């Protein structure tokens, strides 16, 4: 195929930018390709940076996948590091840039342009914010500074401001370095993408490891000594700090595009179509600076993930070199490792689904990640969210020490093709005892949710039970575990009737009253629900997830 493109310029040299450059060269061997980036390092693994700080990855060079000389020698791609793109003239098709080291102003003509300017950390203008040893984590330079400071051995107390994904990864990696860590989160939960009931499971786990998690508290200022941070001041307390990690979020770098007349979308990132093309023909935007479409809602969304950035860069490169490809959108699929705990989410949370106007049904279902008799089987807790009207799945959240990623990926695939809960329950998934139960945990969870959707059962979420207990509402919370389990710890105020005695002792319960059953994981609670229903009890529910999903304290 004859390709008339003479010069492709790419602004940005990390995931999306360098993916676009490499793919463009494969598509068009003769094209002139120039990458302009203000950073010193290119093509680095940003998602691996916390693990270098934690000394899990010991050589920083392993994070830098390629250097400019590689792209020049192997692909004839010119990479200009430490060059800041300052303006785009879309009429004359020119990019202006400044050589940061020399101070020289440069002008480049282009035929096609890909903008991959990424995103930057949000740094609040708080008193003391410029003190030494207050860090953000976004670039290799940031990583090297944090690692060098931690290696100095002077850090005893670290405060992480923000309980999102980066914050949680940094918790683990700083603790691995022997540092006492405190997390301060303005919201009433950590891990904001998750529903609170699932995030609370993670919070309970971290607190069990001695990590202080402070929610519903905002940082007001930082205090220092000799221009170095020593204290974090919040609305409610003061925290000692030898170092601070700011992880309160990022924002897309859109200024360059915006000043060039390129349209910004409703999600406040660069608006693109399925070809990754902006409102200016021949100008594309990819990665963390660009909008996407959420595949569940069909609405514009800005979800900055490295995996998405690479796919967007590939699609833009194909189109910029005369080919044709599209990228339909995203699901916000994410996963994070926090010590032995795996946490994943895909699609909409229940909170997000309600906000979008869906009539929602959800289920929280603990299950094993392998056959129960197989060594090293671990629990995972699955939350599925569905649309009551269409019975289509809307999203999933999974937490546990077992295998989470493959279940998240199963749901990501199902959501991409608009699967219903019933269709998911019939999936022909791989089975052998070392890998899964005969009915995989996802299928079990889909069946539980399907029973709710069809009206066969009625559940209640743990946080709803806790709220009703706090309000002293009139209902019986029925523990159907064994005597030994009950004595080892139970929810305050609950009545105990073991499941194997429930049918014969049902007369002890008020048939006209409300009863909520619970057990360890939910199965026996659901069985108790059926027993009571068959005995003529009309107002019965079972607690989703039961004890495994309960984060509100127990008594003996």
C-alpha positions in Angstrom: 0.0 0.0 0.0 1.3 3.4 -0.9 1.6 5.7 2.2 1.8 9.4 1.6 2.4 10.4 5.2 5.8 12.1 5.4 6.2 13.0 9.0 4.4 11.7 12.1 5.1 13.6 15.4 4.2 12.1 18.7 4.1 14.3 21.8 4.8 12.1 24.8 7.2 9.2 25.3 5.8 6.8 27.8 3.2 4.0 27.4 0.8 5.4 24.8 3.4 7.5 22.9 6.1 4.9 22.5 3.5 2.2 21.6 2.2 4.5 18.9 5.7 5.1 17.6 6.6 1.4 17.5 3.4 0.4 15.8 3.6 3.3 13.3 7.0 2.1 12.2 5.7 -1.4 11.7 2.8 -0.1 9.6 5.0 2.3 7.6 8.7 1.4 7.3 9.6 4.6 5.3 7.8 7.2 7.4 9.7 9.9 9.3 8.7 9.5 13.0 9.7 12.0 15.8 8.8 11.7 19.5 9.0 14.8 21.6 9.0 14.4 25.4 9.9 16.7 28.3 11.1 13.7 30.4 14.6 12.2 30.5 13.3 8.7 30.5 11.0 7.0 27.9 9.1 3.8 27.6 9.2 3.0 31.3 7.0 0.8 33.3 5.2 3.3 35.5 3.1 0.7 37.2 6.2 -1.1 38.5 7.5 2.0 40.3 6.1 1.2 43.8 7.8 -2.2 43.7 11.2 -0.7 43.1 10.7 1.6 46.1 9.7 -1.5 48.1 12.9 -3.3 46.9 10.9 -6.1 45.3 12.4 -4.9 42.0 16.0 -4.1 42.8 17.3 -2.6 39.6 15.7 0.5 38.3 16.9 -0.3 34.8 14.4 -3.1 34.6 11.6 -0.5 34.7 13.1 1.3 31.7 12.1 -0.9 28.8 13.9 1.0 26.0 16.2 4.0 25.6 16.2 6.6 22.7 19.2 5.0 21.1 17.3 1.7 20.7 14.5 3.4 18.8 17.0 5.2 16.6 19.2 2.2 15.8 16.4 -0.4 15.5 13.5 1.5 14.2 14.8 4.8 12.8 12.6 6.7 15.2 14.0 10.0 16.5 13.3 10.5 20.2 13.9 14.0 21.6 14.1 13.8 25.4 14.0 16.9 27.6 12.1 18.8 24.9 8.9 20.5 25.9 6.2 20.9 23.3 4.9 24.4 23.9 2.4 25.0 21.1 0.5 23.2 18.3 -0.5 25.2 15.2 -3.1 22.9 13.5 -3.6 25.3 10.6 0.1 25.3 9.5 0.6 21.8 10.9 3.5 22.7 13.2 4.6 21.9 16.7 6.8 24.3 18.6 9.1 22.9 21.3 11.9 24.1 23.6 15.1 22.2 24.2 15.0 22.3 28.0 18.8 21.9 28.4 19.9 24.4 25.8 16.9 26.8 26.0 16.6 26.6 22.2 13.2 27.1 20.5 12.4 24.6 17.7 9.7 24.2 15.1 8.6 20.9 13.6 6.3 20.4 10.6 4.0 17.4 10.7 1.6 15.6 8.5 0.0 13.6 11.3 0.1 14.3 15.0 -0.5 12.0 18.0 -0.8 13.7 21.4 0.2 11.5 24.3 0.9 14.1 27.0 -0.4 11.9 29.8 -1.5 13.1 33.2 0.0 14.8 36.2 -0.5 14.3 40.0 -2.9 16.6 41.8 -0.9 18.7 44.3 -3.2 20.7 46.6 -2.1 24.3 47.4 -1.8 23.6 51.1 0.4 25.4 53.6 3.8 23.6 53.8 3.3 21.7 50.5 6.7 22.7 49.2 8.6 21.2 52.2 11.2 18.7 51.5 10.3 15.0 51.6 6.8 15.5 50.4 6.6 13.4 47.2 4.3 12.5 44.3 4.8 9.3 42.4 4.3 9.6 38.6 7.7 9.5 36.8 11.0 7.6 37.0 12.5 10.7 38.5 9.9 10.7 41.3 10.7 7.0 41.9 14.4 7.5 42.1 14.1 10.3 44.6 11.7 8.4 46.9 13.9 5.3 46.7 17.1 7.2 47.5 15.4 8.9 50.5 14.1 5.6 51.9 17.4 3.9 51.3 18.9 6.6 53.6 17.4 4.8 56.5 16.0 7.9 58.2 12.3 7.2 57.6 10.4 5.8 60.5 6.9 7.3 59.9 5.3 7.9 56.5 1.9 9.4 55.8 0.2 8.6 52.6 -2.4 11.2 51.6 -5.1 9.4 49.6 -6.3 5.8 49.7 -6.5 5.1 46.0 -4.6 2.5 44.0 -1.2 4.1 44.2 -1.7 4.8 47.8 -2.5 1.2 48.6 0.5 -0.1 46.6 2.7 2.3 48.5 1.4 1.1 51.8 2.7 -2.4 51.1 6.0 -1.3 49.7 6.8 1.2 52.5 5.9 -1.4 55.1 8.2 -3.8 53.4 11.0 -1.3 54.0 10.3 -1.3 57.8 8.4 2.0 57.8 5.3 2.7 59.9 2.6 3.9 57.5 -0.6 5.9 58.1 -3.1 6.5 55.4 -5.3 9.7 55.4 -8.4 9.6 53.1 -10.9 12.5 52.8 -13.7 10.2 51.8 -15.4 7.7 54.2 -13.6 4.8 52.6 -10.3 3.8 51.0 -10.2 2.6 47.3 -12.9 5.0 46.0 -13.6 3.0 42.8 -15.0 0.2 45.0 -18.3 0.2 46.9 -17.8 0.9 50.6 -18.8 -2.6 51.6 -16.0 -4.1 49.6 -13.5 -1.4 50.4 -14.2 -2.0 54.1 -13.0 -5.6 53.8 -9.7 -4.3 52.5 -9.5 -1.7 55.3 -10.2 -4.3 58.0 -7.4 -6.5 56.5 -4.9 -3.6 56.6 -5.8 -2.6 60.1 -5.2 -6.2 61.1 -1.7 -5.7 59.9 -1.2 -2.7 62.2 -1.6 -0.1 59.5 -3.5 3.0 60.6 -6.2 3.9 58.2 -7.9 7.3 58.8 -11.0 8.1 56.7 -13.4 11.1 56.7 -10.5 13.4 57.5 -8.8 16.0 55.3 -5.2 17.3 55.4 -5.1 21.0 56.2 -1.3 21.7 56.2 2.2 20.4 56.7 4.6 21.5 59.3 8.4 21.3 59.0 11.7 21.9 60.6 14.7 23.2 58.6 12.4 23.1 55.5 11.7 19.4 56.0 8.3 17.9 56.7 7.9 16.6 60.3 4.1 16.7 60.8 0.9 16.4 58.9 -2.0 18.5 60.2 -5.5 17.2 59.4 -9.0 18.4 60.4 -9.0 16.1 63.4 -5.4 15.2 64.4 -1.6 15.7 64.0 0.5 13.0 62.6 4.3 12.6 62.8 5.9 12.3 59.3 9.4 11.8 58.1 8.0 11.6 54.6 4.7 12.2 52.8 3.4 10.5 49.7 0.6 12.5 47.9 -1.7 10.1 46.0 -4.9 12.0 45.9 -5.4 11.5 42.1 -4.2 12.7 38.7 -5.5 15.1 36.1 -5.0 14.9 32.3 -2.5 17.1 30.7 -4.8 19.0 28.3 -3.5 22.5 28.3 -1.4 22.2 25.1 -4.3 20.6 23.2 -6.8 23.1 24.6 -4.7 26.1 23.6 -4.5 24.7 20.1 -8.2 24.6 19.6 -8.6 20.9 20.1 -11.9 20.0 21.7 -12.0 18.9 25.4 -14.8 16.5 26.3 -17.3 16.3 29.1 -14.9 14.1 31.1 -12.4 17.0 31.0 -9.9 15.1 28.8 -9.2 15.4 25.1 -12.3 14.3 23.1 -11.7 11.6 20.5 -13.7 9.3 18.3 -13.3 5.5 18.0 -10.3 6.1 15.7 -8.6 8.2 18.5 -9.0 11.2 16.2 -9.7 14.6 17.7 -12.0 17.3 16.2 -9.0 18.3 14.1 -8.5 15.8 11.2 -5.1 14.1 11.3 -4.6 14.9 15.0 -5.0 12.0 17.4 -5.0 11.8 21.2 -4.2 8.7 23.3 -3.4 7.5 26.8 -4.1 9.4 30.0 -4.8 12.7 28.3 -7.7 11.4 26.2 -11.3 10.5 26.9 -12.9 7.2 26.2 -16.4 5.7 26.1 -17.5 3.5 29.0 -18.9 0.3 27.5 -21.6 -0.1 30.1 -23.0 3.4 30.2 -22.1 4.4 26.6 -21.0 7.8 28.0 -17.7 9.6 27.8 -15.3 8.6 30.6 -11.8 9.3 31.7 -10.1 6.3 33.1 -6.3 6.4 33.1 -4.8 3.0 33.0 -1.5 1.8 31.4 -3.2 -1.1 29.6 -5.7 1.2 28.0 -3.0 3.7 27.0 -1.1 1.0 25.0 -4.2 -0.1 23.1 -5.1 3.5 22.3 -1.6 4.2 21.0 -1.8 1.2 18.7 -5.1 2.2 17.2 -4.0 5.8 16.6 -0.8 4.6 15.0 -2.7 2.4 12.5 -5.0 5.2 11.6 -2.3 7.9 11.4 -0.4 5.7 8.9 -3.3 5.2 6.5 -4.9 2.1 8.0 -8.2 1.7 9.7 -8.9 0.6 13.2 -11.2 1.5 16.1 -11.2 1.3 19.9 -14.7 0.9 21.2 -14.1 1.9 24.8 -13.3 0.8 28.3 -14.7 -0.9 31.4 -12.3 0.6 34.0 -10.9 -2.8 34.7 -8.4 -2.6 37.5 -6.5 -4.8 39.9 -4.2 -4.1 42.8 -2.1 -6.3 45.1 -1.9 -5.3 48.8 0.3 -7.7 50.6 -1.4 -11.1 50.2 -4.8 -9.5 49.3 -5.9 -9.2 45.7 -8.5 -6.5 44.8 -10.1 -6.1 41.4 -13.0 -4.2 39.8 -14.6 -4.1 36.4 -17.6 -2.1 35.1 -19.8 -0.2 37.4 -19.9 -0.3 41.2 -23.3 -0.5 42.8 -22.9 3.2 43.7 -22.0 4.2 40.2 -24.8 2.1 38.7 -27.4 3.7 40.9 -26.1 7.1 40.0 -26.4 6.2 36.3 -30.1 5.5 36.8 -30.0 1.7 36.7 -32.5 -0.3 38.8 -29.9 -2.4 40.6 -29.6 -5.8 42.2 -26.4 -7.0 43.7 -25.0 -10.0 45.5 -21.9 -10.5 47.7 -20.7 -14.1 47.5 -17.7 -15.7 49.2 -16.2 -18.7 47.4 -13.1 -20.7 47.1 -10.7 -20.0 44.2 -9.9 -23.8 43.8 -11.6 -27.0 44.9 -12.2 -26.9 48.6 -10.0 -30.0 49.2 -7.1 -28.8 47.2 -4.1 -27.5 49.2 -3.7 -23.7 49.4 -7.3 -23.0 48.4 -8.1 -19.4 49.3 -11.3 -17.5 49.7 -12.4 -14.7 47.4 -15.4 -12.5 48.0 -17.3 -11.5 44.8 -19.7 -8.7 44.4 -21.8 -8.8 41.2 -24.0 -5.8 40.2 -26.8 -6.3 37.6 -29.7 -4.4 36.0 -33.0 -5.7 37.4 -34.8 -4.7 34.2 -32.6 -6.3 31.5 -30.9 -8.9 33.8 -27.6 -7.8 32.3 -24.5 -7.6 34.4 -23.2 -4.1 35.1 -20.0 -4.7 37.1 -18.1 -6.8 39.6 -15.7 -6.3 42.5 -13.6 -9.1 43.9 -11.4 -9.2 47.1 -9.4 -12.0 48.5 -6.2 -13.9 48.9 -7.2 -16.3 46.2 -7.0 -15.9 42.4 -8.9 -12.7 41.5 -7.5 -11.6 38.2 -8.9 -14.4 36.0 -12.4 -13.8 37.5 -12.2 -10.1 36.8 -11.1 -10.9 33.3 -14.0 -13.3 32.8 -16.4 -10.5 33.8 -14.6 -8.0 31.6 -15.1 -10.3 28.6 -18.8 -10.8 29.5 -19.4 -7.1 30.0 -17.8 -6.3 26.6 -20.4 -8.5 24.9 -23.4 -7.4 27.1 -23.9 -10.7 28.8 -26.8 -11.4 31.1 -26.4 -12.9 34.6 -28.0 -16.1 33.3 -25.5 -16.3 30.4 -22.6 -15.9 32.8 -23.9 -18.7 34.9 -23.7 -21.1 31.9 -20.2 -20.2 30.8 -18.0 -23.3 29.9 -15.0 -22.4 32.1 -11.9 -24.5 32.6 -12.0 -26.8 35.6 -9.5 -29.0 37.4 -9.1 -29.0 41.2 -5.8 -27.0 41.2 -7.5 -24.2 39.3 -11.2 -23.9 40.3 -14.2 -25.4 41.9 -16.3 -27.6 39.5 -18.6 -24.6 39.3 -16.3 -21.7 39.3 -16.7 -19.0 41.9 -18.0 -16.6 39.2 -20.7 -19.1 38.2 -21.6 -19.6 41.8 -21.9 -15.8 42.3 -24.0 -15.5 39.1 -26.4 -18.2 40.3 -26.8 -16.4 43.7 -27.5 -13.2 41.9 -29.8 -14.9 39.5 -31.9 -16.3 42.4 -32.3 -12.8 43.6 -33.2 -11.4 40.2 -35.9 -14.1 39.8 -37.3 -13.5 43.2 -36.4 -16.9 44.6 -34.4 -15.4 47.4 -34.0 -12.0 49.1 -30.7 -10.8 50.6 -29.5 -7.8 52.5 -26.0 -6.4 52.4 -23.8 -6.4 55.6 -23.6 -2.6 55.8 -27.4 -2.4 55.6 -27.6 -4.8 58.6 -25.1 -2.8 60.5 -27.1 0.4 59.9 -30.3 -1.2 61.1 -28.6 -2.5 64.2 -27.3 1.0 64.9 -30.9 2.3 64.6 -32.2 -0.4 67.0 -34.7 -1.6 64.4 -37.0 -4.5 65.3 -35.8 -7.7 63.6 -34.1 -11.0 64.6 -30.6 -11.5 63.4 -30.3 -15.3 63.3 -26.9 -17.0 63.4 -27.2 -20.6 62.0 -23.6 -21.7 62.4 -22.6 -24.5 64.8 -22.3 -24.0 68.5 -18.5 -23.9 68.3 -18.6 -21.3 65.6 -21.0 -19.1 67.5 -18.9 -19.3 70.7 -15.8 -18.2 68.8 -17.5 -14.9 67.9 -20.8 -13.6 66.7 -22.6 -10.4 65.8 -23.8 -8.6 68.9 -27.5 -9.2 69.6 -27.9 -12.2 67.3 -30.0 -15.2 68.2 -28.4 -18.6 67.7 -30.1 -21.7 66.2 -27.8 -24.1 64.3 -29.0 -24.9 60.8 -29.4 -28.6 61.5 -31.9 -27.7 64.3 -33.7 -24.9 62.6 -36.6 -26.8 61.2 -37.4 -28.3 64.6 -36.9 -25.1 66.5 -38.5 -22.6 64.0 -41.4 -22.3 66.5 -39.0 -20.3 68.7 -39.2 -17.5 66.2 -42.0 -15.0 65.7 -43.6 -16.0 62.4 -44.9 -12.4 61.9 -41.5 -10.8 62.5 -38.6 -10.0 60.3 -35.7 -12.5 60.3 -32.2 -12.0 58.8 -30.1 -15.1 58.7 -26.3 -15.3 58.6 -23.5 -17.9 58.7 -19.8 -17.9 57.8 -20.0 -17.4 54.0 -23.7 -17.2 53.1 -24.5 -20.8 51.9 -26.1 -21.9 55.2 -27.8 -18.5 55.6 -29.5 -19.1 52.2 -30.5 -22.6 53.2 -31.9 -21.2 56.5 -33.9 -18.7 54.4 -35.5 -21.5 52.4 -36.3 -23.5 55.6 -38.0 -20.6 57.1 -39.9 -19.7 54.0 -41.1 -23.2 53.7 -42.3 -23.1 57.3 -44.5 -20.1 56.5 -42.3 -17.2 57.5 -42.9 -14.4 55.1 -40.4 -11.7 56.1 -37.1 -13.4 55.8 -33.7 -12.3 54.3 -30.2 -13.6 54.4 -27.1 -11.5 54.8 -24.9 -11.5 51.7 -21.4 -12.7 52.4 -22.3 -13.3 56.1 -19.3 -13.2 58.5 -16.7 -13.2 55.7 -18.1 -9.8 54.5 -18.9 -8.4 58.0 -16.5 -5.7 59.0 -18.3 -4.2 62.0 -17.0 -6.1 65.0 -18.0 -9.3 66.8 -18.5 -10.4 70.4 -18.0 -13.7 72.3 
